[in-house]
Amino acid sequence: MTAVQIVLVSVFPAGVIAAAMTDATSYTIPNRLSAFLAAAFIPAALAMGVSPQVFAVSVGLGVVGLALGIAMFALRWIGGGDAKLLAACALWLGSSAVAPFLLWTAIAGGVLALGLMSLRKSPLPLSSFGPAWFGRLMKPGGDVPYGVAIAAGALIALPGAPLLSHLHRS
């Protein structure tokens, strides 16, 4: 395991954390962040010595993730940034971690939605405390920053990703 491999693999958790933070604070996930995550997969996979088959499956899962994300966006279940982040996560997580990722994302999304609904019904005017982004987040009837749930699901599923199994073999 080299320092370069560790740095390249660390791009993914850092990127999904950044996406969660920007979504929570602004209800947006910049396109450049999801594009960067998708592009960063290539050098990470090469540095890890991922086989062409594993690479192809991961790319296929990224495409399926994008199609799934677009469908959920069309149904107004998630935002456009969430759809692209979902695709980038599917690409990085690969065949062994994508199902747990989707399951944990759904669980985290439910917990997040219920938690926000409860907090937003608080007798205290929570929307008047803290920075402006916190006020928007606590506004009754407001949106749910689903990028937070996507990031949580990705981080929980990451240890099962094929890319990390290559890290342990290096």
Residue pairs with C-beta under 8 A, 6 or more apart in sequence:
1 167
1 168
1 170
2 47
2 170
4 47
5 47
5 48
5 167
5 170
6 167
8 40
8 43
8 44
8 47
8 48
9 44
9 48
9 163
9 164
9 167
11 37
11 40
11 44
12 37
12 40
12 41
12 44
12 92
12 154
12 158
13 154
13 155
13 158
15 33
15 36
15 37
15 40
15 88
16 37
16 85
16 89
16 150
16 151
16 154
16 155
17 151
17 155
18 33
19 29
19 33
19 34
19 37
19 81
19 85
19 147
19 150
19 151
20 145
20 147
20 148
20 150
20 151
20 152
22 28
22 29
22 30
22 33
22 147
23 29
23 81
23 82
23 145
23 146
23 147
23 148
24 133
24 137
24 145
24 147
24 148
25 133
26 133
27 79
27 136
27 143
27 145
28 79
28 81
29 79
29 81
29 82
29 84
29 85
29 147
30 81
31 81
31 84
33 85
34 81
34 84
34 85
34 87
34 88
35 84
37 85
37 88
37 89
37 91
37 92
38 62
38 87
38 88
38 91
41 58
41 62
41 88
41 91
41 92
44 92
44 163
45 54
45 55
45 58
45 163
48 163
48 166
48 167
48 170
49 166
49 170
50 58
50 162
50 163
50 166
54 94
54 95
54 162
57 94
57 95
58 90
58 91
58 92
58 94
58 95
58 162
59 91
61 90
61 91
61 93
61 94
61 95
61 98
62 87
62 88
62 90
62 91
63 87
64 90
65 86
65 87
65 88
65 89
65 90
65 91
65 98
66 83
66 84
66 86
66 87
66 90
68 86
69 78
69 82
69 83
69 84
69 85
69 86
69 87
70 83
72 78
72 82
72 83
72 86
73 79
73 80
73 82
73 83
78 86
78 146
79 143
79 146
79 147
81 147
82 146
82 147
82 150
85 147
85 150
85 151
86 105
86 150
89 101
89 150
89 153
89 154
90 98
90 101
92 154
92 158
92 161
92 163
93 101
93 154
93 157
93 158
93 160
93 161
94 161
94 162
94 163
95 162
96 160
96 161
96 162
96 165
97 157
97 158
97 159
97 160
97 161
97 162
98 157
100 156
100 157
100 160
101 153
101 154
101 156
101 157
102 153
103 153
104 152
104 153
104 156
104 157
105 149
105 150
105 152
105 153
105 154
106 149
106 153
107 153
108 148
108 149
108 152
108 153
108 156
109 144
109 146
109 149
111 149
112 144
112 145
112 146
112 148
112 149
112 152
113 144
116 137
116 138
116 142
116 144
119 126
119 138
120 126
120 138
120 139
120 140
120 141
120 142
121 140
126 134
126 138
127 134
127 135
127 136
127 138
127 139
127 140
128 135
129 135
129 138
136 142
137 145
158 164
